[in-house]
Amino acid sequence: MSACRTAAIAVMLFAPAGAVAQGPPCALDNAGLTLPDGFCAVVVADSLGRARHLTVAPNGDVLVAVPSRGDDGGVFLLRDVSGDGRADTQHRLVADPMAVDVQVRSVRGVPYLYYSTYREIVRLRWRPGADAVEGAPDTVVRDLPGARQHGIKTFTFGPGGRLYVNHGAPSNACQQEDRTKGSPGMDPCPLLDTTGGVWLYDAERRGQTRADGRRYATGLRNTVALAVRPADGELYGVVHGRDQLGALWDYSDEVNAETPAEEFVRLVDGADVGWPYCHYDRALEQKVLAPEYGGDLRAVGRCASVERPLVGFPAHWAPDGLHFHSGTGMPARYRGGAFIAFHGSWNRAPLPQQGFNVVFVPFQGDRAGAWQVFAEGFEAAGSRPVDVTEGPDGSLYVSDDRGGRVYRILAHPRR
């Protein structure tokens, strides 16, 4: 181990409580990002391809899921040996062009790498620091709903061996003719039987099928951003809201661009967030009935009883990553709060597209505070954020599926 890396580990292990960890030198231009005072950034890796979800092992190894239309996709290992913040070694640890999410978890003391595709959750033995996985893969869950629209199976772990999996609905608003002007919604929506929610499985059991799981929360069009909050052990998500109120129902360009909110929700067992019948209007601060079900963007009706969000974000920002900061590598005001990676909009035209950033939401107890943009400038740098996670020193890692970058954001004193 290099002297530089040994010193960095010593800082992490023996820094006084509340101290902000020192890290590698950052890019002079912060890799093109705009960050709050006291933060800087470095590019860990570049040109990876469609870098989607990622995780950081306890030893600092970065694992990134990179799906591909060819045969060069899979789970990639990034390792910084020199301590300069950039990956000195970069190679494919798992060959699977459909890999979209990755996590590391020990089962009865045995370390595993878990990853997901559109149809299954798989695990392999892998010890952080190793250059290869061990043995053959185990399928944890197979035969998941596999539609291409909203088919990405992100997942997260909860207490007691829980495995939460996003079952995105292959639809915009469950119309009888999907994305067809004036088509009414199906009522009840049959897609909710197998999609449009979060399903619960056993993280330690092999060979499960969709029938072995159960619907944990419903009324969620597509909840790619999932995380369990360490402070309460509860599941949270940030939901992709419906699209095309202008094209399908002749609402104004402003309504189409600003409605409905992307909802940040706490997902207790049995929760119903309301899709496709309802969506959240930020201006009204109210769930309202969707036009496919007789709504006029003000009527509440059956939506009075569905879950309200903790926060409503601007429409069409496309939340893809959620992480609750749990380390001591940032100033105290960030600890325990939520970082959310937004992929950015495609359907606000003719108004300008928005999103393409990382947002921070503080928490006081169970209450979410006022959100703020934490990191921006990704679009100008040729990037679209997908996921955000935390390293062992508390720094943030952000993936990008346009430029194939992994960014690392650190709290640094002024120099």
N, C-alpha and C positions, 0 to 999 in steps of 0.2 A: 504494500500500500504506500502511495506517495506521501511525503511529509505534508504536502498541502492538504490532502484529503484527511490525514490523521488529525491535523490541527482543526479542520472544519468540524469533525466529529467531536473533538474535545470541547469546542465552543458550545455545540448543541447539548452535550451531556452535563456540562458543569457551569453553564451560564446561570446567573442568579434568577430567581423567579421574577417574571415580568419583563425580562430582558428581551430585546429584539435580536434574533440571531443574525450574525454576519454571514454573508454568502459570497459568491464569486463576483468579479467586476462585471458591470452591466454594459450594454451597448451605449455608446455616446448619445445616440438618438433614441434610446429606449426601443429599438427595433421598429420605430415608426409609431409607437403607441403614445397616447396621452394618458397620464396617470396622476393620481393625487400627489401632492408634495410628500417627499420622504419615501417614494417608491421608484423602482427602476426595473428594467426588463432586459432579458437576453433571449436569443433564439437558441433553443436546445438542439433542434434538428430542423431541416428544411427539405422541401421537395419529397416528402414521404408518400404523396398520393392523397387519397381522400381520407385523411386522418380523422377518425370519428371519436369514439369514447376512449378514455385513457384512465390509468391508475398508476400510482407510485408505490412501489414496495417499500417495506421498512428500511432497506439498505440504500434506497435512493434510485434503484432501477426503475425506469419508466417503461410501461407497457402500453402500446397503442394499437387499437383495432383499425385496420385499413382494408375496407372492402375494395374489390376490384372487378372490372368487367372481364379481365383476363385471368391468368393463373398466377399472378404475382402478389395477390393480397394475403392477408392473414393478421396475426398478432406479431408486432415488431417490438424488439427489445432495444432500448436506448440506454447507454451506460456512460456516465461521465467519470473517467478514470483520473484525469489530471486535476479536477476541481475548478476548471475555468467556466463551468456552467454549460458547456456544449458537450454533446454526445460524442465521445471518442470512438465508441463502437456502436454499430447499428446493424442488426441483422434480424431476419425473420425467425421467430421462435416457433410459430405455429403456421402451417400453410393451409389457409382456408379463405378463398376469395369472398366468402359471405360473412366474415367476421365483422361485427358492428359494435360490440361492447365487451369489456374485459374487467375482471376484478380478481383480487387475490384473497384467499380465505383458507384457514387451517381447519381441518376436520379431525377431531380427536388427536391433535398434535401433528397431523400430516399436512404439509403445505400443498395447496392446489392453486392452479390458475384456472379460473372459470372464464369462458367466453360464450357469446351468443351469436346466432345467425337469425335469419327471418323465421326459422322453423324450429330451432332447438337451443337448449342450454347444454354446454359440454364442459367437462373439466379434465385436466391432466395434472399429474404430479409435477411440481416445479418448485425448487427452492431458490429464494431470492439470492442472487449472486451467481447462479448456475447459468451456463451458456446454452443449455438444452433442456427440454422436458424429458420426463422419465416414463417409459412404457406407453401403452396404448390409451387412447382417450376413453373416458366413461361418458355416456349420454345421461344427463340428469333428467331432462325433460325433452320429449320429442313430439312431433305432430302438432306443433302450435299453429294457430291460424296463419297462413302464409301469403295473403294477398300483398301485392307489391305496394299499393297505396297504404301508407301508414303501417307498413309491416315490420318495421325495425323493432326487435325485441330487446329493449334495454331492461336492466334488472338491477336490484339492490338487495342486500341482506338485512334482515331484522333480528331482533332478539329471539332466542329459542330455536335457532335453525330455520327461521323463516326466509323464504325466497320470493320476493315480489317481482312480477314480470308485467311489463306494459303490453296489453293487447290493443293496439290502435285500431280504430274502426276504419274500414276501407270506404270512406264516404265523407262528403262535406257536411250534409245535413239530413241524411237518411231519407232523401227524396225518393219518390216512386221511380223517377228517372233522374239519376244522379247528375247534378250540375246542369240541369235543364231548366230554362227560364219558366217560372210559374208552376213547376211541378210540385204538388203537395207532398208533405212528409208521410211516411208510413207510420201508422199509429195503431198498436204499439210498434216500435222500431225493432225488427227481428235481429238486427246486427248486435244488439245488446246481449243476446244470449251467449255469444262467444267472443265478442270484442267490445270496444268502447269502454274499457275499464282496466283495472289492475287485478290480476289473478295471483293467488297465493299457492305456493308449492313448498316442498320440503327441500332445503338446501343440501341435506346430507344423504338423501335417498336416490339411488340410481334407477334408471329405467322407467321413470314416470311418463305418462302421456297427459294430454290436456284434460282427460276425464279424471285424473287423480288430483287436479287442482280445484280450487273453488274461487268464484268471483268475490274479491275482497271489497272493491269499490267500483261504482258504475257511473254512467253519465259523463264519461271522459273521452272526448273525441280522439285525442292522441297525446299521451303523457310520456314523452321521451325523457324529460327531466324528472328523475326520481331520486330521492335520498331519504334516509332515516336520520332524524335529528338526535344527536347524542344526548342532549339535555333531557329528552322525554321518551326516547325510544319509539316515537311515532313516525309514521310514514308521511312524507310531503311530496308534492309534485307541482309542476308548472305546466299548464295545459295549452296545446295549440287550439285556438278558437276557430270557429267556422270562417269561411271566406265568401266573397262575391255577393254581398248584399246589393251592390249596384247592378252587376250583370244579370242577376237572377230575379231581382225585385224592383229595379228602377229607382233605387235610392240614390241620393246625390253622391258626387265624388267625395265630398267631405265625410258623409256617413260611411261610405264604403271603406275609406282609409282609416277612420278612427273607431270603428265598431266591428265586432265586439272586443272586449278586453281579453288579453291573455291572462289566465287566472292562476294565482299562486294559492294552493289549497292544502289544508291539513286533511289527510285521508284516514279517518278512523274506520274500523271494521263496519261495513254496511253503508258507507257514505254514498249518497247520490248527488252528483254535481250538476245534473240536469240536461246534458246533451242527449239527444238533438233538440229537445223541446224548448230549451231555455238557454240564454247566454247572459253575460254580465255587461251592463252598460256603465262605464266609468262616470259619465256625466250625471246620470240619474242615481248612481250608487245603488243599483237595484238589479236583480235578476228579472229579465223580461221574456215574454213569449216570442219564439222565433216565427217569422212570417210563414214558414212552411206549415205551421200549426195554428194559423189564424191570428198571429200577432201583428201589431203595427209599430213595433219597437218601443212602445210605452206600456201596453197592457201586461199585467203580471200573471193573472190567472193561476194555473197549476204550478207556476214557478215560485210561489210564495213559500213552499215547503222544502226546496232543495238547498244544498249547501252554498253558503256565500264564501267568496274568497277572502283570504287574509289581505291580499293586495291585488288590484287590477292594473295590469301593465298596458301600454299602448297596443293597439291592434296589429296583428300580423308580424310581430317581431320574431316569432318562431323560437320559443325557448327550447333548448336541447340539452342543457347541462345544469345540474343543481348540486351544490356542495355546502355543507355547514362547516365553518372553520372551527377546528377544535384544538389547534396547537398554540404555541406562544411565539410564533415567528412574525407576528404583526402587532401593531399597537393595540392596546386593550379594547378600544371601542369596536374593533372588528371581531373579537373573539366570540364565538357562539352564533354569529350572524350567518346569513345565507348569501352565497355568491351564485349568480345565475348567468349562464352563457346564452346569449341570443344570437341566432344564426342570421337574422335580418330578413326583411320583407321582400316579396316579389310582386305583390298585388295591391299596392297603394296608388298606382298610376291613375290619373295623370299627376297626382301629388307626388312629392319626392319619396323615394324608398327610405326606410329607417330601420333601426335596430343595429346589428353588427357590433355588439358591445358586450361587456360584462358589467352586470349591475350588482350592487350590494344592498341587502335588506337587514337592518339591525333588529335584534330581538331583545325585549325586556320581559323576562318570564315567558309567558305564552303569547305575548302580543308582538306582532310585527310592526316595526316603525316605518318612517318615511324612507322610501328607496332613493338611491342615487346612482348615477352612472359612475362606475369605478374605473373601467378601462375602455377606451375607444380609439379610433384610428385604424382599426383592423381593415375596413374596406379600402381605405387609401393605400394600405400596405399590401393589397391583393389577397386579403384573408377574409374568411367567414368563420367566426367562433362556433364550436360545437359543444365542447365539454370543458368543465373546470374541476380541478381536484387539488389536493394538498400534498406537499412533500413532507418528509420527516422533520424538516427544519421549519415548517409552517409556511413556506413560500407557495405560491399558486402556480399551477401548470394549466395552460389553455391550449386545446387542440384546434386545428383549422383544416377544413376539408377542401378549400379552394387552392391555397398555396402549398398545402402539405406541411405546414409548420407546427412545431410545438413551442409555445412561449413559456418562459418562467418569469414570474413577477415577484420581486423581493422587496422587503422593507429595508432600506439602506439609510444610514445617517448621511447628511450632507458632507461632501468631500471637498 
